[in-house]
Amino acid sequence: MKEFLKNIGCVILAAGEGTRMKSEDKPKLLFEICGKSIIEFVLETVSKINFEKVYIVVGFKADMIKQNILNSKFISDNFKKKIVFVEQKKRLGSGDAVKQVKKVVDKNIKYLLVLSGDVPLISKQTIENLINAHIVSKTECSVLSVMMENPYGYGRIIRDFSKKFVEIVEETELKEEQRTIKEVNAGIYVFNLPILWKAISKIKPDNKKEEYFITDVVRYLSSKQTVLCKDSQEVKGINTRKDLAEIEEIVREKILEDLMINGVTIKMPETVYVDFRSKVGVATEILPGSIILNSKIGEGCIIGPYSVLINTLVKDKTEVVYSYIRDSKIGSGCKIGPFSRIRPNTTIEDNSRIGNFVEVKNSYIGKNTKVNHLSYIGDTTLFEDVNIGAGTITCNYDGVKKYKTIIGKRVFVGSNVNLVAPIKIGDNVVIAAGSTITKDVPSNTFVIARAQEVQKPNHRIVKRLLRSRKNEN
């Protein structure tokens, strides 16, 4: 196989608009499956095969496609050097798209693999089997076919009375008696060069779509064959958002299966979503309803139930329950939740506790610090061994600008305290419940800031309230 690959090129068709996706701003191939674009799936597989060059035909939103590919973290920089982008200025069909490659293809390339950019599950083994079968058989064209119980939407493999492969007929061009044929074209081909260029010059847009079909090339070749793909899932294309959802389900299940094989416990996996960009350590448990996107989870953690982690690092033995965390770093041995919201640019150090209905944003939480109940901590630095009482908030915004709150070590903040930023609290400070603090507090200080309580028996406000309730009754 290696000797054959010395003069094989690959063409990936990526110029279409994907009109059935109903997306005017985003090309079909940039829709994601578990955190990876459709085109990245195809390219990641192709990158495992030693093609001399990979020609990507782009058209609709070409710059977006190029940027996604060149910035991809799933594709090596060495492979990116093999990529040649070819623009199809007018979308006149797959045959015209392949024809554009003729202008740039290397002279030493003898064989050309052509595949669509919307078949994300195609495997390296299947592609290599097709190439190998083509070269061994010495035919001019090899077509990957597959048997489908429901062949609707796919071009059919047409054979003569002796079962010899004759042509491919697209769904829109089928005669009534051909619609029951279950062997379909998978849209992946190997052609000999320069025979392909001669044949492609003969095809005409004499079809309902008025496009040049690459499938029509087959008619003009004297020798051709089909190579059967055993797994129809591999060649399932994406044309609609329903197709996208079906393939994403296949991929999601495979990701979770791999995690479980590698020592991660997943309860009710049918309810859990983990994307390709995420890493999960051994002996971690992911409980029902949890979503993990582009995050790294350490060993021995408990995530969930019903927790969402996005772009987040969670170190070992941390528990996240019924909580939402985004763009943040959580240390070891922490307990988050239930019902906590950790917003971007937050760091929580080891053995800290963020409790129920607590919101933290753009803040640093030191080791062994507790923010247990109903609090808002924003634009704040809390050093180690701090206790924040229930209902405490940092008043960080004056309507125009955000300000910083700094709280030193071993500070005890009572319940229902307002800390009006900018403010700095020293070490070993105790702040009495119900206080509103507007000035810096030095270390080793007890501070209380409450208005004097005034009681007025039988005040007119009380009498008015009593009259009102009496009238209601």
MITORKOL-473259 format. One line per 10 residues: number of its first residue (from 1); their letters; for each residue x, y, z of C-alpha. Coordinates in pm, 1 decimal. Example, Ala and Ser with C-alpha at 12.3 -4.5 7.8 and 13.67 -1.06 7.14 Angstrom:
2
1> AS> 1230.0 -450.0 780.0  1367.0 -106.0 714.0 $
end
This chain:
473
1> MKEFLKNIGC> 0.0 0.0 0.0  276.8 245.7 82.4  433.9 213.8 -262.9  99.0 293.5 -427.0  57.5 612.6 -228.1  360.6 773.3 -383.5  158.4 905.4 -675.1  -194.3 944.9 -538.3  -367.1 1275.5 -479.7  -691.9 1345.5 -298.0 $
11> VILAAGEGTR> -973.2 1584.7 -391.5  -1224.6 1691.7 -128.4  -1538.5 1863.5 -256.0  -1622.3 2150.3 -20.4  -1773.4 2419.6 -240.9  -2146.7 2364.8 -193.5  -2386.4 2592.7 -8.8  -2572.1 2311.9 166.4  -2908.1 2478.4 97.8  -3104.2 2209.0 281.9 $
21> MKSEDKPKLL> -2931.8 2311.7 605.3  -3120.2 2644.0 578.4  -2811.6 2846.0 671.6  -2718.7 3154.0 469.4  -2429.3 3265.3 689.3  -2253.3 2938.1 759.2  -2144.1 2672.1 509.2  -2266.5 2319.9 577.9  -1918.4 2179.7 631.9  -1857.4 2412.5 927.7 $
31> FEICGKSIIE> -2145.6 2274.4 1130.5  -1999.1 2091.9 1429.2  -2033.4 1735.9 1551.5  -1930.7 1709.9 1917.5  -1697.0 2008.5 1888.0  -1540.4 1923.3 1551.9  -1652.8 2061.1 1215.8  -1774.2 1822.9 945.0  -1478.1 1905.8 718.6  -1234.2 1848.1 1007.4 $
41> FVLETVSKIN> -1366.8 1492.9 1045.2  -1292.7 1417.2 680.6  -952.0 1585.5 685.1  -845.1 1414.3 1006.4  -910.1 1077.2 839.5  -741.7 1180.4 513.5  -438.6 1306.4 708.0  -371.9 948.8 825.1  -311.4 842.6 463.3  7.4 953.0 293.6 $
51> FEKVYIVVGF> -136.4 1139.6 -4.6  108.3 1354.0 -199.0  -133.9 1646.4 -218.4  -484.1 1715.3 -91.8  -688.8 1948.4 -313.4  -983.9 2109.9 -138.5  -1237.3 2264.5 -376.7  -1399.7 2563.3 -206.1  -1668.2 2803.8 -321.3  -1947.8 2920.4 -90.9 $
61> KADMIKQNIL> -1795.4 3112.4 203.7  -1451.4 2994.6 90.8  -1260.1 3210.6 339.3  -1454.0 3064.8 631.8  -1374.7 2710.3 516.9  -1004.8 2792.6 472.8  -978.9 2957.3 814.3  -1145.6 2662.6 987.1  -904.6 2417.8 823.7  -586.0 2618.5 873.8 $
71> NSKFISDNFK> -670.4 2692.9 1238.8  -781.1 2338.4 1318.6  -628.9 2174.9 1625.7  -729.6 1832.7 1497.2  -502.8 1852.0 1190.5  -121.2 1858.6 1209.3  81.0 2146.0 1066.9  272.5 1901.4 846.8  -49.1 1782.9 686.6  -166.5 2139.4 632.4 $
81> KKIVFVEQKK> 139.0 2191.6 409.9  -3.4 1931.7 168.5  -330.2 2117.8 126.1  -400.1 2313.6 -191.8  -719.9 2520.1 -202.2  -893.0 2536.4 -539.6  -1177.8 2778.9 -595.9  -1491.3 2689.6 -789.3  -1620.1 3036.9 -873.3  -1950.8 2917.7 -1016.5 $
91> RLGSGDAVKQ> -2114.7 2621.1 -846.9  -2193.6 2408.9 -1152.3  -2187.9 2068.5 -985.4  -1943.7 1804.6 -866.7  -1803.5 1735.1 -1213.2  -1714.6 2099.1 -1263.3  -1562.7 2110.6 -914.5  -1324.6 1822.9 -993.4  -1243.4 1983.2 -1327.7  -1103.3 2289.6 -1147.5 $
101> VKKVVDKNIK> -830.7 2070.7 -995.4  -684.3 1995.0 -1337.1  -519.0 2339.7 -1341.9  -312.1 2275.8 -1027.7  -266.3 1899.4 -995.4  93.4 1779.8 -973.3  225.4 1612.7 -1290.1  353.2 1307.1 -1102.8  7.0 1215.0 -967.7  -132.9 908.9 -1147.9 $
111> YLLVLSGDVP> -444.6 842.7 -938.8  -697.3 1077.6 -783.4  -923.7 993.6 -490.5  -1237.8 1209.1 -493.2  -1464.9 1233.6 -191.5  -1725.4 1469.5 -53.9  -1652.7 1685.1 246.8  -1983.1 1588.4 411.6  -1913.1 1221.7 496.0  -1757.8 1260.2 843.4 $
121> LISKQTIENL> -1762.3 893.5 944.1  -1558.9 754.8 653.4  -1269.9 547.3 785.7  -905.4 523.9 685.9  -944.0 149.6 628.1  -1230.8 193.1 383.5  -1042.9 455.2 181.2  -731.1 238.9 169.2  -935.4 -65.9 65.9  -1082.9 131.6 -223.8 $
131> INAHIVSKTE> -742.5 258.5 -339.0  -586.2 -85.0 -310.3  -868.6 -252.6 -503.3  -843.9 10.0 -775.5  -471.6 -22.6 -832.1  -469.3 -402.2 -816.9  -756.1 -431.3 -1066.8  -597.3 -181.9 -1311.1  -936.5 -27.9 -1392.7  -985.2 334.4 -1495.7 $
141> CSVLSVMMEN> -1236.9 409.3 -1221.0  -1338.6 252.8 -889.1  -1656.4 358.9 -711.6  -1730.8 293.9 -344.8  -2081.6 153.2 -316.6  -2295.9 46.7 -24.0  -2620.4 -144.2 28.2  -2896.9 62.0 188.4  -3241.8 -53.0 294.7  -3369.0 300.2 236.2 $
151> PYGYGRIIRD> -3171.0 432.0 -61.7  -3371.3 752.8 -103.5  -3153.2 1053.1 -184.9  -2857.3 854.3 -316.2  -2745.4 784.0 -673.1  -2803.2 419.1 -770.2  -2549.7 172.8 -908.9  -2691.8 54.9 -1240.9  -2592.1 -287.6 -1375.4  -2675.3 -464.9 -1699.1 $
161> FSKKFVEIVE> -2838.0 -809.6 -1736.1  -2502.4 -975.2 -1661.2  -2466.2 -767.8 -1341.7  -2182.7 -566.9 -1490.8  -2148.9 -211.9 -1353.5  -2265.9 29.8 -1622.0  -2336.4 371.9 -1473.8  -2453.7 579.1 -1177.4  -2790.6 755.3 -1192.2  -2862.6 1037.2 -950.3 $
171> ETELKEEQRT> -3181.8 1034.2 -742.5  -3335.3 1318.9 -942.5  -3278.8 1135.0 -1271.2  -3403.6 787.2 -1173.2  -3661.1 597.3 -1370.8  -3939.9 443.0 -1166.3  -3805.4 87.1 -1193.8  -3460.9 201.3 -1073.3  -3585.7 345.7 -744.4  -3594.6 5.5 -574.1 $
181> IKEVNAGIYV> -3222.0 -56.0 -632.5  -3052.3 -78.0 -293.9  -2689.9 -55.5 -404.8  -2604.0 312.7 -398.2  -2312.0 536.1 -483.0  -2123.3 641.7 -169.7  -1975.3 942.9 -349.4  -1612.7 828.5 -317.6  -1408.6 744.0 -626.9  -1060.1 665.8 -751.4 $
191> FNLPILWKAI> -976.4 771.7 -1107.7  -676.1 724.8 -1331.6  -512.4 1035.6 -1470.5  -508.4 1170.1 -1739.5  -806.8 951.6 -1843.5  -1026.4 1137.8 -1595.9  -957.6 1473.8 -1763.5  -1054.4 1337.4 -2105.8  -1378.2 1191.9 -1972.5  -1472.6 1495.1 -1768.2 $
201> SKIKPDNKKE> -1450.0 1716.3 -2075.4  -1733.1 1510.7 -2233.9  -1996.6 1543.1 -1963.0  -2284.4 1787.7 -2014.2  -2534.4 1952.4 -1778.9  -2828.7 1774.5 -1944.4  -3015.1 1697.4 -1623.6  -3286.0 1853.8 -1410.5  -3032.8 2046.8 -1202.1  -2841.6 2163.5 -1509.7 $
211> EYFITDVVRY> -2516.6 2070.7 -1338.2  -2207.6 1871.5 -1435.0  -2223.6 1546.5 -1234.7  -1899.6 1364.3 -1154.3  -2109.2 1046.2 -1172.2  -2157.5 1101.9 -1545.8  -1783.8 1054.0 -1598.6  -1833.4 680.4 -1538.4  -2022.0 641.0 -1867.5  -1719.8 748.7 -2069.8 $
221> LSSKQTVLCK> -1473.0 508.4 -1911.4  -1409.1 170.9 -2069.5  -1325.6 -8.8 -1745.2  -1483.3 52.5 -1406.1  -1572.8 -133.5 -1090.0  -1752.7 -94.0 -760.8  -1597.8 -172.1 -422.9  -1854.3 -251.0 -155.7  -1839.2 -70.5 180.3  -1972.8 -301.7 451.3 $
231> DSQEVKGINT> -2085.0 -32.3 696.7  -2345.0 209.9 561.4  -2291.4 446.5 856.8  -1944.8 528.2 725.1  -2076.1 684.0 407.3  -2382.6 856.8 548.1  -2376.6 1211.3 415.9  -2509.1 1524.3 584.7  -2765.1 1719.9 386.4  -3008.6 1834.1 655.4 $
241> RKDLAEIEEI> -2995.7 1921.1 1023.3  -3172.0 1592.9 1090.6  -2879.6 1409.5 925.9  -2644.5 1616.1 1142.3  -2827.2 1514.4 1459.7  -2825.6 1145.8 1364.6  -2451.7 1143.8 1301.2  -2380.9 1344.4 1614.6  -2562.6 1079.1 1815.5  -2337.6 810.3 1665.8 $
251> VREKILEDLM> -2026.4 1013.2 1746.4  -2145.0 1107.1 2098.2  -2198.7 741.8 2184.3  -1849.9 654.8 2057.5  -1687.6 930.4 2267.8  -1864.0 807.9 2582.2  -1778.3 446.4 2502.8  -1408.8 536.1 2478.3  -1425.1 724.7 2809.9  -1586.9 429.2 2985.4 $
261> INGVTIKMPE> -1329.3 187.6 2841.6  -1060.5 415.7 2984.3  -1196.6 415.3 3339.8  -1461.2 688.8 3351.7  -1798.8 603.9 3505.6  -2094.4 750.4 3317.7  -2439.8 714.7 3468.6  -2724.3 706.2 3213.3  -2491.9 778.9 2918.0  -2789.8 849.9 2693.5 $
271> TVYVDFRSKV> -2827.3 1182.4 2882.0  -2457.5 1285.8 2886.3  -2275.5 1496.5 2623.7  -1895.4 1520.2 2606.0  -1721.7 1670.9 2303.6  -1397.1 1578.4 2125.9  -1203.1 1864.3 2283.6  -1260.6 1741.9 2639.1  -1042.1 1514.5 2850.9  -1169.4 1322.8 3153.3 $
281> GVATEILPGS> -945.2 1151.6 3409.5  -972.5 795.6 3535.3  -1214.5 717.1 3822.3  -1418.9 1030.1 3754.3  -1797.0 992.0 3756.8  -2019.5 1183.2 3515.5  -2377.7 1183.3 3637.8  -2697.5 1218.4 3431.0  -2773.5 1533.2 3233.9  -2419.8 1669.8 3231.6 $
291> IILNSKIGEG> -2256.8 1855.7 2939.6  -1877.4 1891.1 2908.2  -1739.5 2107.6 2626.2  -1372.1 2182.0 2559.0  -1283.9 2108.6 2921.5  -1029.8 1904.3 3111.6  -1149.2 1707.1 3414.2  -903.7 1548.1 3655.9  -913.9 1209.7 3827.3  -1164.2 1102.9 4088.8 $
301> CIIGPYSVLI> -1407.0 1389.1 4026.6  -1785.8 1385.4 4039.1  -1952.2 1592.3 3768.5  -2328.4 1630.9 3789.1  -2601.7 1556.0 3787.5  -2708.5 1829.3 3544.6  -2386.5 2028.3 3536.3  -2246.7 2223.7 3241.3  -1872.2 2284.0 3199.3  -1743.5 2493.1 2907.3 $
311> NTLVKDKTEV> -1374.9 2578.3 2845.6  -1296.3 2481.3 3202.8  -1018.3 2304.8 3393.9  -1121.3 2095.2 3693.4  -846.7 1929.6 3896.8  -860.0 1600.3 4089.1  -1125.7 1497.4 4342.4  -1352.6 1796.4 4285.0  -1730.7 1774.5 4289.1  -1956.4 1986.4 4067.0 $
321> VYSYIRDSKI> -2328.3 1942.2 4137.1  -2615.8 2106.1 3944.9  -2388.2 2392.1 3839.4  -2274.3 2596.5 3538.6  -1904.7 2679.2 3491.3  -1750.5 2862.7 3196.1  -1394.0 2973.6 3106.3  -1263.2 2904.4 3456.7  -1014.3 2698.3 3659.5  -1117.9 2487.5 3957.0 $
331> GSGCKIGPFS> -861.1 2336.1 4193.7  -840.9 1995.7 4363.0  -1078.4 1886.5 4636.2  -1329.2 2164.9 4571.3  -1705.3 2142.4 4606.1  -1914.0 2345.6 4364.6  -2291.7 2369.0 4392.5  -2564.1 2284.5 4390.3  -2690.3 2565.6 4168.9  -2367.0 2764.3 4149.4 $
341> RIRPNTTIED> -2275.8 2977.8 3850.7  -1906.0 3029.1 3783.4  -1858.7 3290.1 3512.5  -1552.4 3357.5 3291.9  -1202.5 3432.1 3419.9  -1252.9 3279.1 3762.3  -990.6 3074.3 3945.4  -1087.3 2869.5 4250.4  -798.0 2717.9 4442.2  -780.8 2381.3 4620.8 $
351> NSRIGNFVEV> -1030.4 2272.5 4887.4  -1261.2 2569.0 4842.4  -1639.0 2560.8 4854.4  -1881.2 2749.7 4631.9  -2231.2 2667.9 4750.9  -2593.8 2695.8 4651.8  -2708.4 2995.0 4446.7  -2366.0 3158.8 4447.4  -2243.6 3350.4 4143.5  -1872.2 3416.2 4092.9 $
361> KNSYIGKNTK> -1735.6 3625.1 3806.8  -1383.5 3737.2 3709.2  -1249.6 3652.0 4054.4  -975.0 3466.0 4236.2  -1081.5 3240.7 4525.5  -793.7 3126.8 4748.0  -742.6 2789.8 4914.5  -984.0 2668.9 5183.9  -1223.4 2957.0 5119.8  -1599.8 2919.5 5154.4 $
371> VNHLSYIGDT> -1875.5 3107.7 4976.2  -2164.1 2890.0 5078.3  -2497.2 3060.4 5023.1  -2678.1 3313.4 4806.5  -2383.7 3542.1 4735.1  -2240.7 3738.7 4442.0  -1862.0 3768.5 4412.9  -1751.8 3980.1 4115.5  -1412.9 4131.7 4019.5  -1279.7 4011.4 4351.7 $
381> TLFEDVNIGA> -970.3 3855.2 4504.6  -1037.4 3637.2 4808.8  -722.9 3500.6 4971.4  -706.1 3175.5 5168.4  -925.8 3071.0 5461.5  -1194.9 3331.7 5397.6  -1556.9 3273.8 5497.1  -1827.2 3465.4 5312.1  -2165.2 3467.1 5485.7  -2502.4 3411.7 5323.5 $
391> GTITCNYDGV> -2639.1 3696.0 5113.2  -2307.7 3883.8 5090.7  -2240.2 4072.9 4770.5  -1950.6 4266.9 4623.6  -2090.5 4588.3 4479.6  -1850.9 4609.7 4186.4  -2040.2 4830.3 3940.8  -2143.2 5194.2 3975.1  -2335.9 5203.1 3649.0  -2033.3 5316.4 3448.5 $
401> KKYKTIIGKR> -1725.1 5125.7 3558.0  -1631.6 4798.8 3731.7  -1420.8 4811.4 4049.4  -1210.1 4558.8 4238.6  -1261.4 4409.5 4584.4  -960.8 4257.0 4766.7  -1009.8 4047.7 5080.3  -709.3 3921.2 5276.8  -642.1 3595.4 5459.3  -854.7 3448.4 5735.8 $
411> VFVGSNVNLV> -1134.7 3703.4 5697.5  -1482.2 3628.8 5829.3  -1763.1 3812.3 5654.3  -2102.8 3784.2 5821.5  -2434.2 3738.3 5647.4  -2595.7 4005.3 5430.7  -2285.5 4224.0 5398.9  -2239.0 4470.5 5113.8  -1878.6 4540.0 5010.8  -1877.0 4857.0 4800.0 $
421> APIKIGDNVV> -1581.7 4852.6 4560.5  -1315.2 4968.9 4519.3  -1228.5 4835.8 4861.1  -949.9 4643.5 5033.9  -996.2 4429.8 5344.0  -683.8 4329.2 5537.2  -599.5 3994.9 5702.9  -776.2 3857.7 6013.1  -1077.0 4089.0 5978.6  -1427.4 4016.1 6107.9 $
431> IAAGSTITKD> -1717.4 4201.7 5945.4  -2047.6 4195.8 6133.6  -2363.9 4072.6 5965.3  -2574.4 4334.6 5791.4  -2285.9 4580.3 5742.4  -2229.8 4795.5 5435.7  -1856.5 4856.8 5405.2  -1742.3 5149.6 5190.9  -1390.3 5211.1 5324.1  -1072.6 5002.0 5338.2 $
441> VPSNTFVIAR> -1038.4 4793.3 5655.6  -690.7 4733.8 5808.5  -579.2 4389.6 5929.3  -678.4 4253.4 6272.0  -996.4 4463.2 6288.3  -1357.5 4398.8 6379.7  -1589.9 4622.5 6177.8  -1960.7 4689.2 6209.1  -2145.7 4934.6 5986.4  -2518.3 4947.7 6060.3 $
451> AQEVQKPNHR> -2758.7 5239.2 6097.4  -2895.4 5285.1 6450.3  -3215.8 5086.8 6495.3  -3520.7 5303.6 6564.3  -3850.8 5161.8 6694.8  -4176.0 5364.7 6680.3  -4472.9 5187.0 6841.1  -4818.0 5242.9 6685.6  -4675.0 5449.4 6403.9  -4919.3 5576.3 6140.8 $
461> IVKRLLRSRK> -4763.1 5343.8 5879.2  -4851.8 5041.7 6092.6  -5208.0 5169.3 6146.2  -5253.7 5226.7 5774.0  -5134.7 4871.1 5700.0  -5380.2 4727.3 5953.2  -5669.7 4926.0 5802.1  -5577.0 4804.7 5455.9  -5578.8 4441.0 5558.2  -5908.8 4484.4 5743.0 $
471> NEN> -6069.8 4629.5 5430.2  -5937.9 4336.8 5221.7  -6106.7 4092.4 5456.1 $
end
